[in-house]
Amino acid sequence: MERRRSLPDILAGGVFVLIGAAFMVGARGYELGSLLRMGPGYFPLLVGAIVAALGLAIVVKGFVAGEVASFGTVPWRALAAIVLAVVFFGLTVRRLGFVPTSAVTALLTTLASRRVRPLTAVAVAAVLTVASTLIFVVGLQLRIPLWGPWLQF
């Protein structure tokens, strides 16, 4: 009987195992506490263990019951647009403010798809900006300025 291995499953599971292990190692720097009195490191350790276990299960599935699949072509445009959007947000949120940075970030992420029309991109950016402002600034009360010093006249 021929065993089929799925390289995408094995690699994806390996990434999950590494991320889970990193959370578990990072959680060791905090007090764990006990089940009834959880410390600040307990939850990251638990989540890291769950992610690593799920990743290990995916790796085993990839070795045992893998489907023959290939990666296909890499969507370089989407990859570049999303990475650029995340970097832009991180570098400019304190200087431009949350509202303009969120809007530009949403517009940059729409560049990942060739099928999005400009009017749709603007509508999506507007809805995401309003929703994220309501969630993070109003609801969660994060101390992020809505308009940054670069836009103060």
N, C-alpha and C positions, 0 to 999 in steps of 0.2 A: 504494500500500500504506500502510495506517495504522500509525503507530508508537504503541505503547502504552507509557506511562510509569508506573512504580510509585513514587508519592510516599513510601510507607513505606520502600522499599528505598533510595531516594535519601537520605532523612533519616537512616536508620540507618547507611548507609555513610559519610555525612558526619560523624556522631558518632564512628565508628571512626577516620576520618582525623584528626579533631581530637585524639582521645585518643592516637593513635600519634604525632602531631606534638608533643604536649605531652611525652611520654616522651622523644622524640628531643631536644627542646630542653633538657629537664632533665638528660639524660645528658651534654650538652656541658659541664656544670659539673664533671664528674669526669674523671679521666685515662682515656683509652680503651685505651691499650696497643696490643698487636698481637694477631694471631690466635693465636700461640703463648704469649704472655704477656698475657692479657686483664686489663685494669684494671677498676676498679669501675664505669665508665661504659659498658663494652662491651656487657654483656648488656641493660641498659635501652635502649640505642640500637638493638640488634638486634631486640628485641621490639617497640619502637616502630615500626621500619621495617616489620616483618612485619604488625603491626596496621594501619598506614596503607595498606600495599599491599592487604591484604584489603578494607579499607574502600573503597578506590578501585575495586576489582573489583566490589564490591556496587553502588557508584554507577553504574558503567558498565552493569552488568546492569539496573539500574533504568531507565536511559535507553533501552537497546537492546531488551531482551526483557522488559520489565516486565509484570506481571500487573495487570489492573485490580482494585484492591483499595482498600478504605477502612479507616480506622482503627477505626471503630466507637465505642462509648461508652468513656469512660475509667473504669476501676474505682477510683473515688475512695476507697472503703473500704480496698481492698488497698493502694493507694498510701500512704494516711495511716498505716495500721497498720505497714507496713514501715519507713517513714521514722521514725515514732515509736520503733520498736524499736531502730533503729540509733542514733538520738540518745540514747535511754535508756542503751544499752550504753556509749556513749562517755562520757557524763556520770557514770555511777555505778560503773564497774568498779573503780576504785581505792578508792572509799569503802565500797561494799557487799561487794566481793570478787567473785571470778570465778564461784563456784558460784551464789549467789543472782541475780547479774546475768544469767548465762546462762539460768537457769530462767525469769526474768521476760521476758527477751528472746524466748525460744522461745514462751512463752505469748502475748506480744503479736503475734508473727508469725502465730500460728494465727488471730488475729482477722481476717486478710486474707480468709479463706474463710468463707462462710456455712454450708458443709456440715460443718464440723468440730464434733463434739460435745465437751462439756466433759471427759468422761473420756478421750477420744482426745487432746485437747489436753494434758492433764496427762501422759499416757503419753509422748507425743512430746517434751514438755519434759524429762521425766526422762531419757529415752534420749539426747537431744541434749546435756543437761548432763553426763551421765556420759561420753559419747563425747568431747565437746570438752575436758573436764577431762583425760581420759587422753591425748588427742592433744597439747594445747597445754601443759599444766602438767607432766605426767609424761613424755610422749614428747619434746617439743621443749624442755622445761625452761625455759619462759618464767617470768620472775620476776614472776608475778602472784599476789597473796595470794588464797588460797581464800576466806577470810572477812575482810572489811574492818573498818576501825576503827569504822564505824557500828554493827556488830553485836557488838563487843567489850563484854562486860558486866563 
